C-alpha cells in the first residue's frame, strides 16, 4: 500500500491545479461581462494578451526553479507559489477588492497575467518533482524507467481529470450560475481547502517520496542551458514536434466544441453531458491503457490511441442536426484516447528528464518549462487559427455549417495522421 499512498500524496495537488482551467479560461469572460457590464471585446483582448505573454514565462520559470533548487527545493517552491496563486485568484475573482468601480482593461490584464504567472510557478516545479521522486537506477533502460514511472504520472493525470469533472458538476452542486459572484466566492474557498490539504500531505510525506537531494552545480545562464540541451541532449528535443502537433490536433476541436454543439448539432443543453461522458470515459479506460502500455510499450499504445482518435473524428462527417446518440459515441471513442494523450507524453517527458539528469546535471525545471510552453503555444495557435478560419470560410461562400464541420474534424484527422508518421521513426523506439 505504501507505493499507492506515496503516489497519492504527490498526485493529489494535480486536482486543484486542474480545477482552475474552466473558471479561469472559460467562465471568467461571461462573469466579468454580466457582473461589471464590460464588453466581451475588452475582456477578451485583455485575457488574450495575458495568455500570449504567459506562453513565454514557462522556460524562464523552469530556469529559475533549477537555479534556486539548492536553497528552495521543489516542494518549498510549490508551497510558496501556491500561496501567491491563491491570493492572486482572490483578486481575480473579486476585482472590486482593488477597485471600487468597475475594473479597467489594465486591471483585468494585470490580474489575469499575475494569476497565470503564479499558476505556472506552481506547475513547473510540480511537474519537475515527478522526475526526482524515487529515480531509477543509472543502469536502468528506458523501458524500465518508463514502467516504474507510469503509476506516478497516471495517478497525477487521473486526479487532473477528476478535478475537471468536479468543476463541471460544481455549479449544479452549488445551485448557482457561473456568472454569479457567489459561485466564485464558494469556488475560491473550496480551492483553498483542497490546496492546503494537498500541500500538507505533500510536505508531511516528503521523506517517503524520497525526492533526489538538490546538489549545487555550476551556474549557467538561460541561453547556456538551452545550448547544453541542444548540443548534448538533442534527444530531449525530439518529443517536441509530435507533442505540439498532437496537442494542436486536440486543441482545435476543443476550441470549437461549444460552437459545434450549439450551432451544428443544436444541442446546447447537452454540452455538460457530452463533456462528462468524455472525461469519465477517459478516467475509466485508464487501467486498461496502463496494462497495454506495460505489455507493449508507451509509443505503440500512444500510436494506437492517436489512430483511434483520428478514426473517431471521421465519424463526425456522418453527424446530422440533433444526432445526440452518434455524438455520444464519438465522445466515448475520443474519450478513450484522452488519458493516453495526457499520461504517456508526460511519462516520456519524465523519462527524458531523468536521462538528462543522469548524463549531466539536473535541468528538470527548464525542460518542463519548455514542454509547458509547447502546450500553451498549441492552445494559442488553435484559438488564433480556428476562429478566424471559421470566419474566413464563411467569407469564401462556404455554408456556415459545412465550414464548422470541416474545421472541427479535418485538422484533427490530418494532424494526428502526421503524428502517427513521426512516431514511427527510430528515435522513439526506446520509449
C-alpha positions in Angstrom: 0.0 0.0 0.0 2.9 2.3 0.6 3.7 3.0 -3.1 0.0 3.8 -3.7 -0.1 6.2 -0.7 3.1 7.8 -2.0 1.7 8.3 -5.5 -1.5 9.8 -4.0 0.4 12.2 -1.7 2.2 13.6 -4.8 -0.7 13.4 -7.3 -3.4 15.0 -5.2 -2.2 18.5 -5.9 -3.0 17.9 -9.6 -6.7 18.1 -8.7 -6.9 21.7 -7.5 -4.5 22.8 -10.3 -6.7 21.2 -12.9 -9.9 22.7 -11.3 -8.6 26.2 -12.3 -8.9 25.6 -16.0 -12.7 26.0 -16.6 -13.3 29.0 -14.3 -10.2 31.0 -15.4 -10.2 30.2 -19.1 -13.9 29.6 -19.9 -16.2 31.1 -17.3 -14.4 34.3 -16.4 -15.2 36.4 -19.6 -19.0 35.8 -19.1 -18.7 36.6 -15.4 -16.9 39.9 -16.0 -19.4 40.7 -18.8 -22.5 40.2 -16.7 -21.2 41.4 -13.3 -19.4 44.5 -14.4 -21.1 45.3 -17.7 -17.7 45.2 -19.6 -17.7 44.4 -23.3 -16.6 41.0 -24.4 -14.1 42.6 -26.8 -12.3 44.4 -24.0 -12.4 41.4 -21.7 -11.3 39.0 -24.5 -8.4 41.3 -25.6 -7.1 41.7 -22.0 -7.2 37.9 -21.4 -5.7 37.1 -24.8 -2.7 39.4 -24.3 -2.2 37.9 -20.8 -2.3 34.4 -22.2 0.1 35.2 -25.1 2.7 36.7 -22.6 2.1 33.7 -20.3 3.3 31.3 -23.1 6.8 32.6 -22.7 7.1 32.5 -18.9 7.4 28.7 -18.7 11.0 28.3 -19.7 12.0 31.3 -17.5 10.2 29.9 -14.5 11.8 26.4 -15.2 15.2 28.0 -15.3 14.6 29.9 -12.0 13.3 26.7 -10.5 16.5 24.8 -11.3 18.7 27.8 -10.3 17.2 28.2 -6.8 16.6 24.5 -6.2 19.5 24.2 -3.7 18.2 26.9 -1.4 14.5 26.3 -2.1 13.8 22.7 -3.1 10.8 21.9 -5.4 8.4 21.4 -2.5 9.2 24.7 -0.9 8.8 26.4 -4.3 5.4 24.7 -4.8 4.2 25.8 -1.4 5.3 29.5 -1.7 3.9 29.7 -5.3 0.6 28.1 -4.2 0.0 30.7 -1.5 0.8 33.5 -4.0 -1.6 31.9 -6.6 -4.5 31.7 -4.1 -4.0 35.3 -3.2 -3.9 36.4 -6.8 -7.0 34.4 -7.6 -8.9 36.1 -4.8 -8.4 39.4 -6.5 -9.0 38.0 -10.0 -12.4 36.6 -8.8 -13.2 39.8 -6.8 -11.6 42.7 -8.6 -13.7 45.2 -6.6 -11.3 44.5 -3.7 -8.9 46.7 -5.6 -11.1 49.0 -7.5 -14.5 50.2 -6.1 -15.7 51.0 -9.6 -15.9 48.5 -12.5 -12.4 47.0 -13.3 -10.5 48.7 -16.1 -8.9 46.9 -19.0 -5.4 47.4 -17.4 -6.6 45.8 -14.1 -8.2 42.8 -15.9 -5.0 42.3 -17.9 -2.7 42.7 -14.8 -4.8 40.4 -12.5 -5.0 37.7 -15.3 -1.3 37.8 -16.1 -0.3 37.7 -12.4 -2.6 34.7 -11.8 -1.3 32.9 -14.9 2.3 33.6 -13.7 1.8 32.1 -10.2 -0.2 29.2 -11.7 2.9 28.4 -13.8 5.1 29.0 -10.8 3.3 26.1 -9.1 3.0 23.9 -12.2 6.6 23.8 -13.4 8.3 22.6 -10.1 5.4 20.3 -9.5 6.0 18.5 -12.8 9.8 18.6 -12.4 9.3 16.9 -8.9 7.9 13.8 -10.6 11.3 13.2 -12.3 13.1 13.4 -8.9 10.9 11.1 -6.9 12.5 7.7 -6.4 14.6 8.0 -9.5 15.5 4.8 -11.4 19.0 3.4 -11.2 21.5 4.7 -13.7 21.8 1.2 -15.2 18.1 1.1 -16.0 17.0 1.0 -19.5 14.5 3.5 -20.9 11.8 0.7 -20.8 12.4 0.1 -17.1 12.3 3.8 -16.3 9.1 4.0 -18.2 7.4 1.1 -16.4 8.4 2.5 -13.0 7.2 5.9 -13.8 3.8 5.2 -15.2 1.8 4.8 -11.8 3.0 8.1 -10.5 2.2 10.0 -13.7 -1.1 8.1 -14.2 -2.2 9.0 -10.7 -1.4 12.6 -11.3 -3.2 12.8 -14.6 -6.2 10.8 -13.2 -6.7 13.3 -10.5 -6.4 16.1 -13.0 -9.3 14.6 -14.9 -11.3 14.3 -11.7 -10.6 18.0 -11.0 -12.0 19.0 -14.4 -15.1 16.7 -13.8 -15.6 18.3 -10.4 -15.7 21.7 -11.9 -18.3 20.6 -14.5 -20.5 19.5 -11.6 -19.8 22.3 -9.2 -22.3 24.9 -10.5 -25.0 22.2 -10.2 -23.9 21.2 -6.6 -23.7 24.9 -5.5 -27.1 25.6 -7.2 -25.6 28.8 -8.8 -24.7 30.1 -12.2 -21.0 30.6 -13.2 -21.8 34.2 -13.9 -22.6 35.0 -10.3 -20.2 36.3 -7.7 -21.4 33.7 -5.2 -20.1 30.9 -7.5 -16.6 32.4 -7.4 -16.6 33.1 -3.7 -17.6 29.5 -3.0 -15.1 28.1 -5.5 -12.2 30.1 -4.0 -12.9 28.7 -0.5 -13.2 25.1 -1.9 -9.9 25.7 -3.8 -8.1 27.0 -0.7 -9.2 23.9 1.3 -8.1 21.4 -1.3 -4.8 23.2 -2.0 -4.0 23.4 1.7 -4.8 19.7 2.3 -2.8 18.7 -0.8 0.2 20.8 0.3 0.1 19.5 3.8 0.1 15.9 2.5 3.0 16.6 0.1 5.0 18.2 2.9 4.4 15.6 5.5 5.1 12.7 3.1 8.2 14.2 1.5 10.5 11.8 3.3 8.6 8.8 1.9 8.5 10.3 -1.6 12.3 10.4 -1.5 13.0 13.1 -4.0 16.6 13.2 -5.1 18.5 15.7 -2.9 19.4 19.0 -4.6 23.1 19.4 -5.4 24.9 22.6 -6.2 26.3 22.8 -9.7 27.9 25.3 -12.0 25.6 28.2 -12.6 24.5 28.6 -16.2 22.7 31.4 -17.9 19.3 30.8 -19.5 20.8 30.6 -23.0 23.7 28.4 -21.8 21.2 25.8 -20.5 19.4 25.9 -23.9 22.8 25.3 -25.6 23.6 22.4 -23.3 20.3 20.7 -24.1 20.6 21.4 -27.9 24.2 20.3 -28.2 24.5 17.4 -25.7 20.9 16.2 -25.2 19.3 16.7 -28.6 17.1 13.6 -28.0 15.2 15.7 -25.4 14.0 17.9 -28.3 12.6 15.1 -30.4 9.4 14.8 -28.5 8.5 18.5 -29.1 7.2 18.1 -32.7 4.8 15.2 -32.1 3.8 16.6 -28.7 2.9 20.0 -30.2 1.1 18.6 -33.2 -1.0 16.2 -31.2 -1.9 18.9 -28.7 -2.9 21.2 -31.6 -5.0 18.4 -33.0 -6.8 18.1 -29.7 -7.0 21.9 -29.1 -8.7 22.9 -32.4 -11.9 20.8 -31.8 -11.8 21.7 -28.1 -11.8 25.4 -29.1 -14.8 24.8 -31.4 -16.6 22.3 -29.2 -19.3 24.6 -27.7 -19.9 26.4 -31.0 -20.1 23.0 -32.8 -22.6 21.5 -30.3 -24.7 24.7 -30.2 -24.8 25.7 -33.9 -24.2 22.5 -35.8 -25.9 19.9 -33.5 -28.4 22.3 -32.0 -27.8 20.5 -28.6 -26.6 23.4 -26.4 -28.3 22.0 -23.3 -26.3 18.7 -23.6 -22.8 20.4 -23.5 -22.3 19.3 -19.9 -23.4 15.8 -20.6 -21.0 15.4 -23.5 -18.1 16.7 -21.5 -18.8 14.4 -18.5 -19.1 11.4 -20.8 -15.8 12.4 -22.5 -13.8 12.8 -19.3 -15.4 9.9 -17.4 -14.7 7.5 -20.3 -11.0 8.5 -20.2 -10.8 8.0 -16.5 -12.4 4.5 -16.6 -10.2 3.5 -19.5 -7.0 4.3 -17.7 -6.3 0.8 -16.1 -6.7 -0.9 -19.5 -4.3 1.6 -21.2 -1.8 1.1 -18.3 -1.8 -2.6 -18.8 -1.4 -2.3 -22.5 1.4 0.2 -22.1 3.3 -2.2 -19.8 2.7 -5.0 -22.2 3.5 -3.3 -25.5 5.4 -0.1 -24.6 4.4 3.6 -24.4 4.9 4.6 -28.0 2.9 1.7 -29.5 0.0 2.4 -27.3 0.2 6.1 -27.9 0.1 5.5 -31.6 -2.9 3.1 -31.2 -4.7 5.8 -29.2 -4.0 8.5 -31.8 -5.2 6.2 -34.6 -8.4 5.5 -32.6 -9.0 9.2 -32.1 -8.4 10.1 -35.8 -10.8 7.4 -36.9 -13.4 8.7 -34.4 -13.2 12.1 -36.0 -14.1 10.6 -39.3 -17.5 9.7 -37.8 -18.1 13.4 -37.3 -18.8 13.7 -41.0 -21.8 11.4 -40.5 -23.4 13.7 -38.0 -26.7 15.4 -38.7 -28.5 18.0 -36.6 -29.6 16.8 -33.2 -27.9 13.4 -33.7 -27.2 13.0 -30.0 -26.6 9.3 -30.0 -23.8 9.3 -32.6 -22.1 12.2 -30.9 -22.2 10.5 -27.6 -20.5 7.5 -29.2 -17.8 9.9 -30.7 -17.3 11.4 -27.2 -16.8 7.9 -25.8 -14.3 6.9 -28.5 -12.3 10.2 -28.3 -12.6 10.0 -24.5 -10.8 6.6 -24.6 -7.8 8.4 -26.1 -7.9 11.3 -23.6 -5.9 9.8 -20.8 -3.3 8.3 -23.2 -2.7 11.7 -24.8 -2.1 13.2 -21.4 -0.3 10.4 -19.4 2.0 8.8 -22.0 3.7 12.0 -23.3 4.1 13.1 -19.6 5.7 9.7 -18.8 8.0 10.1 -21.8 8.9 13.6 -20.8 9.7 12.5 -17.2 11.8 9.6 -18.6 13.8 12.1 -20.8 14.2 14.5 -17.9 15.7 11.7 -15.8 18.1 10.7 -18.6 19.4 14.2 -18.9 19.9 14.4 -15.2 21.8 11.1 -15.2 24.1 12.2 -18.1 25.0 15.6 -16.9 23.1 17.8 -14.4 19.5 18.5 -13.2 17.7 20.6 -15.8 14.2 19.2 -15.0 12.6 22.6 -14.4 14.0 24.0 -17.6 12.8 21.0 -19.7 9.3 21.0 -18.2 9.2 24.8 -18.8 9.9 24.3 -22.5 7.3 21.5 -22.7 4.8 23.7 -20.8 5.4 26.5 -23.3 4.7 23.9 -26.1 1.3 23.1 -24.6 0.3 26.7 -24.2 1.6 27.5 -27.7 -0.6 24.8 -29.2 -3.7 26.2 -27.4 -2.8 29.8 -28.6 -2.4 28.6 -32.2 -5.7 26.7 -32.0 -7.5 29.8 -30.9 -5.7 32.0 -33.4 -6.3 29.6 -36.3 -9.8 28.1 -35.7 -11.9 31.2 -35.0 -10.5 33.4 -37.8 -10.6 30.4 -40.2 -14.3 29.9 -39.4 -15.0 33.5 -40.4 -12.7 33.0 -43.5 -14.6 30.0 -44.8 -17.9 31.9 -44.4 -16.3 34.8 -46.4 -15.4 32.4 -49.2 -19.0 31.5 -49.5 -18.9 28.1 -47.8 -22.0 27.3 -45.8 -21.5 28.0 -42.1 -22.4 24.5 -41.0 -20.1 23.0 -43.6 -17.2 25.2 -42.6 -17.8 24.4 -39.0 -17.9 20.7 -39.7 -14.7 20.8 -41.7 -12.7 22.8 -39.1 -14.0 20.7 -36.2 -12.9 17.4 -37.7 -10.5 17.7 -40.6 -7.5 19.4 -38.9 -7.6 16.8 -36.1 -7.5 13.9 -38.6 -4.7 15.4 -40.7 -2.5 16.4 -37.7 -3.0 13.1 -35.9 -2.1 11.2 -39.1 1.1 13.3 -39.3 1.9 12.5 -35.7 1.5 8.7 -36.4 4.1 9.0 -39.1 6.5 10.9 -36.9 6.2 8.3 -34.1 7.3 5.6 -36.4 10.9 6.9 -36.5 13.7 5.0 -34.7 14.4 7.7 -32.1 11.1 6.9 -30.3 11.6 3.1 -30.1 13.5 3.4 -26.8 10.3 4.6 -25.2 
